[in-house]
Amino acid sequence: MPNLKIHHIGYLVKKIDAAILSFQKIGYETVQDTVYDDIRKVNICFLQKDGYRIELVAPVSEDSIVYGLLKKYKNCPYHICYETDDFDEDYRSLTSGGFTAIDAPTPAPALQGRDVVFLTSPSMGMIELIRQPDGSS
């Protein structure tokens, strides 16, 4: 069984600057400036409150990987990201246990180039798996 630790909750937004201001009004603090992810064609900003970290994700074009989700669901949480110290083994375990990878593991610019992969489960929805910063697996 994978040993996963919650890293953040991904929150899909249409306008990242407006969303940042709204979250700040309820006590969130920006913990990282907005970063452009050219692989996924999104702007990303991390905020935190009471020990909880959220990732605001805003598509920058219609060919962004999340553009269709935003059109369908509007502004909303849409994934939980889990950090693992054994990325490759946990990825194999999840995919052999019923999760389907919706992309290949790729570096995430907003996470200092650490590998991430998105997976789905029919009974759970979407999750993200992230490699530990010092993990080499």
C-alpha positions in Angstrom: 0.0 0.0 0.0 1.4 3.4 -0.9 2.6 5.7 1.9 1.2 9.0 0.7 1.1 12.4 2.4 -1.2 15.2 1.3 0.7 18.0 -0.3 -2.1 20.3 -1.5 -5.6 20.6 -2.9 -5.8 21.8 -6.5 -8.3 24.5 -7.0 -9.4 25.4 -10.6 -10.0 29.1 -11.3 -10.8 31.2 -14.3 -8.8 34.3 -13.2 -5.9 33.6 -11.0 -5.3 37.2 -9.7 -8.9 37.7 -8.7 -8.9 34.3 -7.0 -5.7 35.1 -5.1 -7.3 38.3 -3.8 -10.5 36.4 -2.7 -8.5 33.8 -0.9 -6.4 36.4 0.8 -9.6 38.1 2.1 -10.4 35.0 4.0 -7.0 34.6 5.5 -4.8 32.7 3.0 -1.3 33.8 2.5 0.6 33.5 -0.8 3.5 31.1 -0.3 4.8 31.2 -3.9 4.5 33.7 -6.6 2.4 32.7 -9.7 4.4 30.4 -12.0 3.6 29.6 -15.7 3.6 25.9 -16.5 4.3 25.6 -20.2 3.7 21.9 -20.3 0.1 22.2 -19.0 -0.5 25.8 -20.2 -1.6 27.0 -16.8 -0.7 29.6 -14.3 -0.2 28.2 -10.8 -0.1 29.9 -7.4 0.3 28.3 -4.0 -1.5 29.7 -0.9 -1.7 28.5 2.7 -4.0 28.8 5.7 -4.0 27.0 9.0 -1.5 24.5 7.7 -3.5 23.7 4.6 -2.0 24.4 1.1 -4.0 25.0 -2.0 -2.8 25.3 -5.5 -4.7 27.8 -7.7 -4.7 26.6 -11.3 -5.8 28.8 -14.2 -5.7 27.8 -17.9 -4.1 30.4 -20.1 -5.5 29.1 -23.4 -8.2 26.8 -24.8 -5.6 24.1 -25.4 -4.7 23.9 -21.7 -5.1 20.5 -20.2 -7.6 21.9 -17.7 -9.6 24.3 -20.0 -12.4 21.7 -20.5 -12.7 21.1 -16.8 -13.0 24.8 -16.1 -15.8 25.1 -18.7 -17.6 22.2 -17.2 -17.1 22.8 -13.4 -16.2 26.5 -13.1 -14.2 27.6 -10.1 -13.8 24.6 -7.8 -11.4 22.1 -6.1 -10.6 19.3 -8.5 -7.8 17.2 -7.2 -5.8 16.2 -4.1 -2.0 16.0 -4.5 -0.1 13.3 -2.6 3.6 13.4 -2.0 5.5 10.1 -1.9 9.1 9.1 -1.1 8.9 6.2 -3.5 7.3 7.8 -6.6 8.0 5.0 -9.1 6.8 2.2 -6.8 3.7 4.1 -5.7 2.9 5.0 -9.3 3.1 1.3 -10.2 1.0 0.3 -7.2 -1.7 2.8 -8.0 -1.9 2.0 -11.7 -2.0 -1.8 -11.0 -4.6 -1.2 -8.3 -7.3 0.5 -10.5 -6.1 4.0 -11.0 -5.6 5.2 -14.6 -2.8 7.7 -15.5 -4.1 10.5 -17.6 -0.6 11.8 -18.5 3.0 10.7 -18.1 5.2 11.7 -15.2 6.6 15.1 -16.1 8.4 17.9 -14.3 6.3 20.6 -12.7 7.8 24.1 -12.9 5.7 25.3 -9.9 7.2 22.5 -7.8 10.9 23.1 -8.6 10.8 20.6 -11.5 9.7 17.7 -9.3 8.0 14.9 -11.3 4.2 14.8 -11.1 1.5 12.6 -12.6 -2.2 12.8 -12.6 -4.4 9.7 -12.1 -8.1 9.0 -12.0 -10.2 6.5 -10.2 -13.9 5.9 -11.1 -14.8 5.9 -7.4 -12.5 8.7 -6.3 -11.9 11.2 -9.1 -8.5 12.8 -9.9 -5.4 12.7 -7.8 -1.9 14.0 -8.4 1.2 12.1 -7.3 4.4 14.2 -6.6 8.0 13.0 -6.1 9.7 14.0 -2.8 12.2 16.8 -3.4 15.1 14.6 -2.4 13.7 11.4 -3.8 15.5 9.8 -6.7 13.1 6.9 -7.3 
